[in-house]
Amino acid sequence: MAAKPVLSTEQVTAAMDAMLAKANETPNAPVAMAIVDAGGELVAYLTMDNLRIFSRRHALRKAYTSAVMGQDSGAHAARLAEQGRGIADLGDPRFTHGQGGLVIMQDGVILGGIGVGGYPSGQADEDLSRVGLNAMNIQ
């Protein structure tokens, strides 16, 4: 039986290091960063000083939504809106409609999700998540 790919410690560490380095380039703009596995379970989490509690939770929810739904959190919310549905219709309070979460996928297999919360825009959160995703060097 073939082994299912999973996130390695090296990939997770590279992602968190890259995101923190990039986030530190903008002083006074703290964020939270989260990485979860394919089942939505927390693998890594970091919050910068002086970050609002909501943003801390939102990073986790963005990563969770991306992993469990197999789609970037903003794209998933847009798909629901097109269907005339909202995130609450899914019945899981851990889901979010916020942009900033990316699915981590390799060869069509979901490895997890990565999410950022704290910037004034979801696009900025997503951009920082992408820094982490790129640092994972997933083919």
Phi, psi and omega in degrees: 000135179287141179281137177283133178294145178225163176291134177267160176301321180297318180295315181296316179296318179298318180295312181295318179298316181294318180293318179296317179300316180292317180297325180290348176288343180243091181295154179064027175224070184289150178222167169245146181229133182224145173230132178237161177277185184298334178270002180087009180275139185297131177249317180210146181208139177214135174235138179275161181300147173065031179267140178296149181300318181304316181295326178299313180290325184293324177300317179297317182293324178294315178297316180299311180302315182297315181292310186289323180271348178068029182207148177304143188300320179292319178294322178296317179297320179296320178297317177298316180299321178298331180272359182074025181241163177238172182297328180295335179296341182277343174077012178240112184293352178276345177288154176220158175262359186286138174287144178135356177251138179236140175282140176258116186224144177222125179052040179078004180254129178284124178262336182163202179216155179228133183220149178229142175221144175137330179287160180295340180234148176296329179296319178295321176300314181296320179300319179289322175301320180295326175303314179294316180299316179297325180291339179289340178054049178271128182277000000 
